[in-house]
Amino acid sequence: MTSNSSAGHSSSSVLSEPLLLQARRLFASIYFLIFLLGVPGNVLLLLVLIPDLMRTGASHVSRLTGPLQVNIALLDLLFFLYVVPVMFGNVLFKGWPLGYVVCVTYNSLSLSIIFADFYSLLAVSLLRYVAVSHPTRTLAVSQRLIAWACVFIWALGFLFSIPLWIHYTTVEVEGETYCVNQMPKQQLALYFRLLGGVAFLPPMLLMILCYSSIIFTLWVRRGLAVHTASSLQVNRGATVMALVTVVTFVVMWVPYWLVVFLTKDDELLTTGPMYLASNLTTLLAYANRCVNPIICFSLSSQCQAGLRKLVRRTGCCLEPRCSTDAVRMEAAGGEGGAP
């Protein structure tokens, strides 16, 4: 995660120059691929999700989870547009040519985005659980409350990153500038273990419990009496997509946290295997942001309908005789496409 920003400095003493050069080229290529996949996917997802926020025909639960999904897509897009390009330059250059401000904001923002993204997924899981197990209680939740929840999630992500805002800085070593975390190794290891053991693991277990209960209700008990056949079908489809998103997130992030917990304090990025393991698991975790749009467009009928509507509208506007009335008619014609 953020501890890799000075990897080029700390790893140079434990990896041979040819191996370090090959590793840098490999990591830079993967970061470039992540950027190419992530930016268009999340831009397209936002273009589909934002119009749905104003759609009157959507269910109450969809209107509640919609802002959270937009929040996730915005966080991912910010990550791709700022964090990934800096990471790309970080692995290409031996030192840190980007200055103090980028050093601090890059490391701190990346961690803030990670946890804001994670807690947005948690909020979606909780809403889906309440919608299935206690459907009448969702009526008391408003979009305004969800908007405040998104603000709180951003603030919580910032709170977790405060130690990084304080301890990251640039230093000069033998005429070369490096971006380093000045926190002592033992404190740095403890900080990341607390993040994993307190801020990540319990919410992850809570999400697992939520979806276990949802699956039991929708598939084992065949739904509650208050659910109609159509609402059961909609809830099952939405739950499958959300469940796949959460499972993918957990699978792609758990290897990183395992490395954090299994790394000894005196091995933190000071051995070749630890350097490679840390970077590879970080790449796997960051690649998760490329997967979310693919999951949405593959499993969500609402996203598929929105994408078809967007393609038709774009195709219409490319025609020379396209008019505003034609666009409005096209939009009105696809209003009932999403569940």
N, C-alpha and C positions, 0 to 999 in steps of 0.2 A: 504494500500500500504506500503510505507516505514515506516509509523508511528507506525507500529505494532511491530517493532523489540524490543522495550522496554516494550511491553504489559505485559509480565510476571511480570515486576517490578511494573508498574502502576496499574495493575488490581488486584494485590494481596490484596490491601486494600479495594476493593469494591466487591469482590466475595468471598464466603466462600471457604475454602480449598477443600472440596469434590467436589463442583461445578466447581472450577477452574481446579482440576485434571481431571474430566470428560471432560471438554471443551478441555483441552490440548490433551488428548488421541484422542478425535474425530478429532480435527484439524490435528494432526500428521497422523492419518490414511488416511484422505483425501489427504494430501500432498503426502503421499507415493503412493496412487492410481494415483494421477495426474502424478507423476514421471513415474510410470509403463506404463501409457497410452501414455504420451507425448514423451518420448525418442524414442521408436521404431517407432512411427508414423512419427515423423519428420526426423529421419534417413532414413526411407523408402522413404519419400517424396523427400529428397535431392538426393537419388540414382536414382530417376525417373526424377527429374527436371534438374539436372546438365548435363546429356547427351543430353537433348533436347536443351540446349543452343547452341550446335554446329550443330543442325539439319538444313540442308539447305532447306528442304521442308516446313518449318513452315512459317506462314504468318508474315508480318513485325510487326504487333501489338503483336503477340505471342513472337517474338524475343525481343520486348521491355519490355513486362510485365514479361518475364521469369526471368531476373536478379532480379527484384523486388520480385518475389515469392521465389526465392532462398534466397534473403536477409531476408525475413520474416521467412523462415524455419531455417536459421542460427541463427537468433535472438532468436527464440523459443527454439532451441536446446541449446544455451548458457544459456538461462534462466533455462531450466530443469537440466542441468548438474552442474550449480553453485548455482543459487539462490534457487531453490526448496530444495536441500539437506540442505542448511543452514537454511531455514525456518523450515524444519522438525526438526532439532536439536534445533532451537530457541523455539519451542512450547513444546518440551520435557523437557528441562532443565529450572530450575528456574532462574538461572543467565545466564551469557554469557561466556562460556568456550573457545570461538574460537579466542579471541585476537582482538587487535585494527585494524589490516589490514583487516580482514574479516568483522569486524563491519562496516567499512567505505565503502569498496568495495561492500558488499552485498546490502546495502541500496541504494547506488548511482547507481550501475549497474542495479538494478531492475527497477528504474525509467527511466534510459536511454533506456533500452530495451523496456519498455512499449511504450514510445513515438516514438522511432525509428520504432517499429512495426506498430504503428498507422499511422505514416506519410508514410510508405511504402504502406499501404492500400489506403491512400489518393492519392498517385501517380498513383497506378493502376486505381483508379476511374477516375482520370483526363485523363489518356491515353485512357481508354475505352470511355469516353465522346467524346474526340477529334476524335477517330477512327470512331465513329458512326455519330456524328453531322458534323464533318469537316474532312472527311477521307483523303483528299489529304495533309492536314497539318502534318499528322504523318510521311510522307516521309522525312520531314526535321529533324526528331528526330533520332539520331543514338544510337547504343548500348553503345558507348563510353560516350555519354551524360547521359544515364541512369546509367552507372557505377559511374560517378561523382555525380549524384543525390543520389545514395546510400551512397557515402562518406559524402555528405552534410547532409543526414538524420541521420547518426550516430553522426556527429558533433553536430547537433541540439539537439539530445537526451542528449548528454553530457552537452551541454550548460544549459539545463533545470535542470540538476542534480547538478550543481555547488554548490548551497547552502547546499546540503546534504554532499558533499565532505568536506565542510568547518565546518559544525556544528556537525556531528556525531563523537562520541568518546566513549571510555570506562571509566567508573567511578567505584570507590569502595564505596559500601554502606554496613556498618556493616559486613565487611569481605567478601562480595559477589560482584562479578564483573558484571556490566550491560552495555549493549550497548544502549546509549541514544542520542537523538537529543537535543542539548543544546540551540536551538532556543527557545525564549520565546513562550508560548502557543498562544498568540494573533498573533505573527508573523508567527508561524507555520500554524495556521488556515488560515491566509491571503495568505500564499504561496501556499497551496493546492487549495484554492479557485481561485487564479489567474491561476494556472495550468488548473483547470477545466473550468473556464470561458473564458480564453483567448487562451490557447494552445489546449484544447480539444473540447469545444463546437462549435466555429466557423468552424474548419475543419470538424467536424461531420455534421454540417448543409450544408457545401459545398458538401460533399459526397452525402447527400440526394438530393440536387439539381441536381447533376450530374446524378444520377440514375433516378430521375424523368424525366429529359430530355431524357435520353436514352430510357426509357420505352415508352415515348410519341412518339419518333421517330420510334422505331422498331415495336411497337405493335399497336399504335393508328393511326399513319400516314402510317403504313405498309412500312416504310423504305423510304429513299431518292432515287432519280433516279440514283445516282452514284453507288448504291449498287446492285450487282447481287443477284439472289436468293440464291446461295450457300454462298456468303459472309454474307447475312442477317441471314442465318441459323447458321453460325459459330459465328457471333456476338451475336445472341440471346443466344446460348448455353453458351458462355463465360461470357456474362452479367449476366445470371441467377446464375452462380457459384459465380461470384464476388459480386453480390447483396446479396446472401445468406451469404457470408462471412462477409460483412459489417454489415448486419442486426444482425447477431449473435454477432458480436463484440459489437455493440451498446447496444443490449439487456443485454448482460452479464456485460457490464461496467457501464451502467447508474445507477444501484443501488448503486455502490460504490460512484459515484460522488454525488448522492442524499444525501448519509450519510455525505459526506464532507460538502455539502452546508447547510444541516439542523442541523448539530452539532454546538452547541454554543461553544464559545471559552473556557468557564470554564467547559465544559463537555467532552473535548477531552480525551477519554480513561480514564475518571475518574469515570465512573459509569458502573455498570454491563451491562445494556442494550446496552450502547455505545460500550463497549468492544466486546460483542457478535455480534452486528450489523456490526461493523468495520471488524471483522475477517471473518464473513460469507460472506459479500459482496466482500471482498478481495479474498476469496477462489473462489467465482463464477467468478470473473474477471480473475483470474489466470488460471482457468479451461478452459478458452476460447482457450488457446494454444493447448489443446488436441483436440479441435473440428476442427481446420483448416485442418489437414491431412484427417480427415473423410469426410469433405466437398469436398476436392479436388478429392479423390478417388471415391466418390459417384456421383459427378456431372460433372466432367471433362473427356470427352472422350479421351483427350490427355494424362491425367494422367493414365487412365485405360489402354490405349495402352502401355504406358511406363512400367506400372506395369506388364502387361502380358509379355512384352519383357524381363524384368528383371527376372521374374520367369522362363521363358524358358531358358534364358542364365544361370541362377544359376543351374537349373535342369540339363542342359547339362554338366556343369563343374563338377557336382557331379558324373557323369558317369566315370568309369575307362578308357574308350577309348576316352574320350573327347579330341578334338584337337583344336588348334587355328583356323584352317580353319573352323571347325564346328561352332565355336562361331561367326566367321565373317559371315558365311552364315546365321546363325540364326538372327543376327542383321540386315543383309541386307534384309531378308525376311519380317521383321516387320517395315521397314522404312516408309511405306505408311499408317500405322495404325492410326496415329493421324491426326486431322483436320488441 
